[in-house]
Amino acid sequence: MAPVNLEQLFEKDFPLANNTILTVTEVPDCEEQLLKLLERAMLRGFDNHARLTQIQLPMERFPDLDSKFWHVPIEDCGAAQVLRFFFAAPQPPAH
């Protein structure tokens, strides 16, 4: 998925006041691109006070990837062959 398209999805999803699951159907081809995408998702969640709580991805395509990305658990998506980001409901910023 092109970076611009992903940013547009984040813009649409984060105004929601509940838990959000973002599904990316075009998984990056290489681990380097995947790690950049995971980092962007995690940082975007922080920016919107919506903590990234889980990642699902096709583990057979990325066998060297650990079971966690920073503190976020990574699980296999199974036959779906997609990338899913699970974000907790946005928390209001502390005053």
N, C-alpha and C positions, 0 to 999 in steps of 0.2 A: 504494500500500500504506500502510495506516495506520501511524503511528510506533510504536504499541504492538506491532503484529504484527511489524514489522521488528526491534524490540528482542528479542522472543521468539525469532526466528530466530537472531539473534546469540548469544543465551544458549545455544541448542542446538548451534550449529555450532562455537563456539570451544573447547570442551573437547577437540576432536579433535587428535591429534598429527601430522597430516599436512596437506598443502596442501588448502585449502578453496575451493570455488566456490559462491557464493551467487547464485541466480538469482531475480530479481524479475520476475514476469510482468505486473504492472500498473505500467507506466512512468509517472512523473508527467506531467501534462499541460503544465506550463510549465517553462521553464528555471530559474526561481527555485527551484521545488520540487525539481527534479533536483539543482541545486547543493547544496541543504541535505542531500539524501540522500547525495550523494557525500562531503560533509564528514563526516557522521555515520559513514559506513562507514570512512573513513580514520581518524578518531579512535578508533573502536571497535577497529580493527585494532591501533593503537598501544597502546591499553589492554590488549590481550590478547597483546602481543608477536608479533602476526601481521601483518607488513607487507602493505599493499594493493599488489599488483604490477601489476595490469591491470584496466581497466574496459572492458566492451563495452556499447554502447547503440545505439539506432536513430538514426544520424547524420542521416538525412533529416528526422527530427522536430526535431533540434537543430543546424541547419547553422551556427550562429554559435559553437558550442562549439569550443574549441581542441583540438589533438591530445593535450593533456596536462592533467591536473587536478593542480596543484602539480607533483610529479615523476612522477605515475602516468600511463603511456600510456593513451590512449583509442582504442579501435578500434570500427569499425562491427560490429554484431551480425548484419547481413545481414537475411535474410527472417524471422528468428526474432522480431524486434520485442520483445525483452526486454532487461532490464538485468542484467548479470553482473558480480560482483565476484570477483576472484581474489586470494586471500590466501596468502602463504607460510606454511609450517609455523611454528607458534609457537616462538619461541626462549625458552629459560629466562632469567629476569631475571638480570642480572649482579649478583654479590655484592660 
